[in-house]
Amino acid sequence: MEILHEKLTLRGMLHAPNDSSSHRALAVLFHGFTGNRIEGHRLFFHMSNALEDRGIASLRMDFLGSGESDGDYADMTLASLVVQAKQIVSWVKSHAEADQIYLIGFSLGGLVASLVLEDDPTIRRAVLVSPGRARRILERDKALYEQAADVIDIGGNPVGRGYYLGLSEFRNRPQRFHDGQNILVVHGTNDMATPVSFSDDYLAVEGGTKRLIKVLGADHGYSSLAWQKQLIHEVTQFLTQG
């Protein structure tokens, strides 16, 4: 699956149920910081398969500079991710036979999904999994943010200073969801990367109907089979309920 974005190619995977009538619902998955469309422990792969079993198609793409997509990760900014995410959703609207489009965003992808929701009232349901928050990320990574280096080495990933500078644009930006949007927030109680307090912020955003489910003991990557199972169950149940 390929989508052209500013002369660069986004690559991903489309999962479609065998029953063509099931294409009426399609979930778009946005991966996290330094992640990819598979995510750790094949989390997104398993989630897409579970959705497919429940009759929901899904599209999981690598953002530019990630996975198999073109581009350099050092050029990544939050604003650029939001533009890419909106183009992916636009592609789905133009090419997929889907009556309803859902969003699933993990970590930084959760923040991206929330910003797409703000601008697209046609998306009525979304799941934010351990979502990031611009102000909270800047507070957490203050030392990195203040480094003079143009590129910071984070776990072997070249993260551009522009990423941290760009977060400032969203630090105090007011956010509001649309009436009729139903948003599930899922967060592990032992998440050290994006603490559960990040999700509390989303519950305070105006508009929409929001609910938080806490996965007891889970870390940021849901690195146990039991935590993964509970997360996938909560996501599939929420997206398949009436």
C-alpha positions as CSV (number, residue, x, y, z in Angstrom):
1,M,0.0,0.0,0.0
2,E,1.6,3.3,-1.1
3,I,0.5,6.9,-0.8
4,L,2.5,9.8,-2.4
5,H,3.2,12.7,-0.1
6,E,5.2,15.7,-1.4
7,K,7.1,13.5,-3.8
8,L,7.9,11.0,-1.1
9,T,6.2,7.6,-0.6
10,L,4.4,6.6,2.5
11,R,4.2,2.8,2.7
12,G,1.8,0.7,4.7
13,M,-0.5,-2.3,5.0
14,L,-4.3,-2.5,4.3
15,H,-6.2,-5.2,6.1
16,A,-9.6,-6.0,4.6
17,P,-12.2,-8.5,5.8
18,N,-13.2,-11.2,3.4
19,D,-16.8,-10.0,3.5
20,S,-16.7,-7.0,1.2
21,S,-19.8,-5.5,3.0
22,S,-17.5,-5.1,6.0
23,H,-15.6,-2.3,4.3
24,R,-18.2,0.1,5.7
25,A,-15.9,0.6,8.6
26,L,-12.1,1.2,8.4
27,A,-9.7,2.1,11.1
28,V,-6.6,4.2,10.4
29,L,-3.7,3.4,12.8
30,F,-1.0,6.0,13.6
31,H,2.2,4.7,15.2
32,G,4.2,6.3,17.9
33,F,7.5,8.2,18.4
34,T,10.4,6.3,16.6
35,G,7.9,3.5,15.9
36,N,6.5,2.0,12.8
37,R,3.3,0.4,11.4
38,I,4.0,-2.9,13.2
39,E,5.0,-1.4,16.6
40,G,6.7,-3.3,19.4
41,H,5.7,-6.9,20.0
42,R,3.8,-6.7,16.6
43,L,1.1,-4.8,18.5
44,F,-0.4,-3.0,15.5
45,F,-0.2,-6.2,13.4
46,H,-2.2,-8.1,16.0
47,M,-4.6,-5.3,16.5
48,S,-5.3,-5.1,12.7
49,N,-5.9,-8.8,12.6
50,A,-8.3,-8.6,15.5
51,L,-10.2,-5.8,13.8
52,E,-10.3,-7.8,10.6
53,D,-11.8,-10.8,12.5
54,R,-14.6,-8.4,13.8
55,G,-15.3,-7.1,10.3
56,I,-13.4,-3.8,10.4
57,A,-10.8,-3.0,7.8
58,S,-7.7,-1.1,8.8
59,L,-4.8,0.8,7.3
60,R,-1.5,1.2,9.1
61,M,1.1,3.4,7.5
62,D,4.7,4.3,8.3
63,F,5.1,8.0,8.6
64,L,8.0,9.6,6.6
65,G,11.3,8.5,7.9
66,S,9.8,5.5,9.7
67,G,9.6,1.8,8.8
68,E,9.7,1.4,5.0
69,S,8.5,4.9,4.1
70,D,10.8,7.4,2.3
71,G,12.3,10.3,4.1
72,D,14.7,11.1,7.0
73,Y,13.4,10.8,10.6
74,A,15.5,13.9,11.5
75,D,13.0,15.9,9.5
76,M,10.0,14.7,11.6
77,T,7.9,17.3,13.3
78,L,4.5,17.1,14.9
79,A,3.1,19.5,12.3
80,S,4.4,17.3,9.5
81,L,2.9,14.2,11.1
82,V,-0.5,15.8,11.3
83,V,-0.3,16.8,7.6
84,Q,0.6,13.2,6.7
85,A,-2.2,11.8,8.8
86,K,-4.7,14.1,7.2
87,Q,-3.6,13.0,3.8
88,I,-3.9,9.3,4.7
89,V,-7.4,9.9,5.9
90,S,-8.2,11.8,2.7
91,W,-6.9,8.9,0.7
92,V,-9.1,6.5,2.6
93,K,-12.1,8.8,1.9
94,S,-11.3,8.9,-1.8
95,H,-10.3,5.2,-2.4
96,A,-11.9,3.0,0.2
97,E,-15.5,2.0,0.3
98,A,-15.9,3.0,4.0
99,D,-19.0,4.6,5.4
100,Q,-17.2,5.2,8.7
101,I,-13.6,6.0,9.4
102,Y,-12.1,5.4,12.8
103,L,-8.7,6.5,14.2
104,I,-6.4,4.6,16.5
105,G,-3.3,6.5,17.6
106,F,-0.5,5.1,19.9
107,S,1.7,7.4,22.0
108,L,2.8,10.3,19.7
109,G,0.3,8.9,17.2
110,G,-2.4,9.4,19.8
111,L,-1.6,13.1,19.9
112,V,-1.6,13.2,16.1
113,A,-5.0,11.5,16.0
114,S,-6.4,14.0,18.5
115,L,-5.3,16.9,16.3
116,V,-6.9,15.2,13.2
117,L,-10.1,14.8,15.1
118,E,-10.2,18.5,15.9
119,D,-10.3,19.4,12.2
120,D,-12.5,16.5,10.9
121,P,-16.0,16.2,12.5
122,T,-16.8,13.4,10.1
123,I,-14.7,11.0,12.1
124,R,-17.0,9.9,14.9
125,R,-15.0,7.4,16.8
126,A,-11.3,7.2,17.9
127,V,-9.0,5.4,20.3
128,L,-6.1,7.2,21.9
129,V,-3.6,4.6,23.3
130,S,-1.2,6.0,25.9
131,P,-1.3,9.3,24.0
132,G,1.4,12.0,24.1
133,R,0.6,15.6,24.9
134,A,2.7,18.5,23.5
135,R,3.1,20.5,26.8
136,R,3.8,17.3,28.8
137,I,6.4,16.1,26.3
138,L,8.2,19.4,26.5
139,E,8.2,19.3,30.3
140,R,9.4,15.7,30.4
141,D,12.2,16.2,27.8
142,K,13.3,19.7,28.9
143,A,17.0,18.8,28.9
144,L,16.8,17.4,25.3
145,Y,14.7,20.3,24.2
146,E,17.4,22.7,25.3
147,Q,20.3,20.9,23.6
148,A,22.1,22.9,20.9
149,A,22.6,19.9,18.6
150,D,20.6,19.9,15.3
151,V,20.1,16.1,15.6
152,I,19.7,14.2,18.9
153,D,20.5,10.5,19.0
154,I,17.6,8.8,20.8
155,G,18.0,5.0,20.9
156,G,19.8,5.1,17.5
157,N,17.1,7.3,15.9
158,P,18.1,10.7,14.6
159,V,15.5,13.1,16.1
160,G,15.8,16.7,14.8
161,R,15.9,19.6,17.1
162,G,13.0,20.9,14.9
163,Y,10.8,18.3,16.5
164,Y,11.2,19.8,19.9
165,L,11.0,23.3,18.7
166,G,7.8,22.4,16.7
167,L,6.1,21.1,19.8
168,S,6.1,24.6,21.2
169,E,3.6,25.6,18.6
170,F,1.1,23.2,20.2
171,R,2.1,23.7,23.8
172,N,-0.7,26.0,24.9
173,R,-2.9,25.6,21.9
174,P,-6.6,25.2,23.0
175,Q,-8.2,22.0,21.9
176,R,-11.8,21.0,21.3
177,F,-13.4,17.9,20.0
178,H,-16.7,17.9,18.1
179,D,-20.1,17.0,19.5
180,G,-20.9,13.5,18.5
181,Q,-17.3,12.3,18.5
182,N,-16.8,9.3,20.8
183,I,-13.3,8.9,22.1
184,L,-11.8,6.0,24.1
185,V,-8.5,6.6,25.9
186,V,-6.6,3.6,27.1
187,H,-3.5,3.9,29.3
188,G,-1.3,1.6,31.3
189,T,-1.0,2.5,35.0
190,N,2.8,1.8,35.0
191,D,3.6,3.8,31.9
192,M,6.9,5.7,32.6
193,A,7.2,7.2,29.1
194,T,3.8,8.9,28.9
195,P,2.3,8.7,32.4
196,V,-1.4,8.2,32.8
197,S,-1.8,11.9,33.8
198,F,-1.3,12.6,30.0
199,S,-4.6,10.9,29.4
200,D,-6.3,12.9,32.2
201,D,-5.6,16.0,30.1
202,Y,-7.6,14.5,27.2
203,L,-10.6,13.9,29.5
204,A,-10.5,17.6,30.2
205,V,-10.7,18.7,26.5
206,E,-14.0,20.3,25.6
207,G,-16.5,18.5,23.3
208,G,-17.1,14.9,22.4
209,T,-17.8,12.0,24.7
210,K,-14.6,10.7,26.4
211,R,-13.9,7.6,28.5
212,L,-10.6,6.4,30.1
213,I,-9.8,2.7,30.6
214,K,-6.7,2.0,32.7
215,V,-4.8,-1.3,32.1
216,L,-3.5,-2.3,35.5
217,G,0.3,-2.6,35.6
218,A,0.8,-2.1,31.9
219,D,3.9,-0.2,30.7
220,H,4.1,2.1,27.7
221,G,4.6,-0.7,25.1
222,Y,2.1,-3.2,26.7
223,S,5.0,-5.7,26.9
224,S,3.1,-8.7,28.3
225,L,0.6,-10.9,26.5
226,A,-2.0,-10.2,29.1
227,W,-1.7,-6.4,28.7
228,Q,-1.8,-6.7,24.9
229,K,-4.8,-8.9,25.0
230,Q,-6.7,-6.5,27.2
231,L,-5.7,-3.5,25.1
232,I,-6.8,-5.2,21.8
233,H,-10.0,-6.4,23.5
234,E,-10.9,-2.8,24.6
235,V,-10.1,-1.4,21.2
236,T,-12.1,-3.9,19.2
237,Q,-15.1,-3.9,21.6
238,F,-15.3,-0.1,21.4
239,L,-15.1,0.1,17.6
240,T,-17.6,-2.7,17.1
241,Q,-20.3,-1.6,19.6
242,G,-23.4,0.0,18.3
